[in-house]
Amino acid sequence: MTVLTAFAQADRSQVRRGNRDFRKEKYQEAEINYKKALVTDSLSNAAGYNLGNTFFRMENFTEADKYYSSVADSLGKEKHGSDIYHNMGNSLLSQKKYAEAIEAFKNSLRRNPDDMETKSNLAYAQKMLQDQQQNQDQNQDQNQDQNQNQDQNQDQDQNRDRNKDQNQNDNKDQDKDQDKDKNQDQNNKDQNKDNNDDKQDRRDGQTPPPKITPQAAQQMLQAIQEKEKETQEKVKKEKALLLKSKQKEKNW
């Protein structure tokens, strides 16, 4: 990774300070100086490119991509063009953006075909993209198999539920039939009992005794008592006549 220093512009002093901090791995201080250079000259390619490198070292790849892209068109035509696309490829590779990294490495090789490091990184990115696509295909196949298994399980569950409902309905119908038969048997028993009772009543010539009121019962009791009193008086009279006849017989 190279740091641009050959820009005789108004931002040169801030860029030099940033470069010193970058070499000392004081990346936060380098970031501040490079941004000061951009404040002085917002079109400073050196400050933008070096900021991209600084954010890459801090593993802030999103910011690195932003600053690389801001200077890629202008620097891509200069002698450092291969370097910027090489660094862009490394940043994209770290984010597993393999297809974009491959394109960046190819752009670098178009400007410097003999760069063996870029060729190696390109081959690695291509291999990682191939593995990624294979994994996606496998995951897709696994998801399809899982979905099929889920559909089959759902169908089996639905069939079990239908069979369970059918069995429950059959059992309910069977219970209803059994209850109906029991009720019919009970009704037949009750009817037979009534018929037997009627037959027994006809054979015995008996009817249920009538209910009487308390007043009628009192009257009946009084009648019985009066009848008994009359009977006793009649018996006394007959006894008196019999005694009188006997006495009469003794006097002869």
PyMOL commands that set and color helices and strands:
alter all, ss='L'
color gray80, all
select helices_A, chain A and resi 12-23+27-40+45-57+61-75+81-94+98-111+116-204+214-250
alter helices_A, ss='H'
color red, helices_A
deselect
rebuild
show_as cartoon
